[in-house]
Amino acid sequence: MAYAISSMNKVILIGRLGGDPELKYTPNGTAQAKLNLATSERWKDNDGKNQEKTEWHRIITWRRQAEFAGEWLKKGQLVCVEGKLQTRSWEQDGEKKYMTEIVADNITMLGSKGDSGGKSPDSAPNTENSPDESKEMEDEDDDLPF
């Protein structure tokens, strides 16, 4: 018996962190981390000149994954982020604004030990979030759009 997938929201990105993670705690003590991730593509144009385009991605993660990010991840580090897309909206000056971000289920450090600030990734904890954590945390997040 075969099952058809009716939909899927899955994102996998490999890139470099644009800054150290912003770790904070909600009023009830739940850890939240926000990160900016740069992904770049390179190509040669019709004139043979090297071109590069960088995309910036806003990443948010919760609980143990957030604590892991705050302790282990640093600006410039190469990481793999797995998660899902989530779009939020809010009113600002009478205008509706939107933001799409990646809710990370798993963040994996890539590269050499030098990329991780000298800490060994071998001792990093298992940091996967449960699938419903972002839904649970929406009411606890601040009113800021980022």
C-alpha angles and dihedrals in degrees: 000000000000125000124208120220108235095194143344134197106193130146128185118183132174116196148112127284113249092207143350113295117268104232120190138153129234118234090266092053101259113148118235127182129191122197138177116221126194121208119184137193125198130200143153116252126220090277092054093251119142113249131188134191123190124200121198120215127195111222126193126184137172145217117347092001089055092049090049090052092049093050103038111024125083138178113285095020119139111236141168114226122197121187146095138287118254126182120204128188135200140167119254122175090342093306125110112236129193135202129186116203138167117249101210120220093176135015118191124192114230132191132035130332087258089066091059097056093259095300117126114245088205090078096048114123126245100266109180117144123219114255094246098050096097091052091050092049099049092090092049096051118099122254093255115115092229 
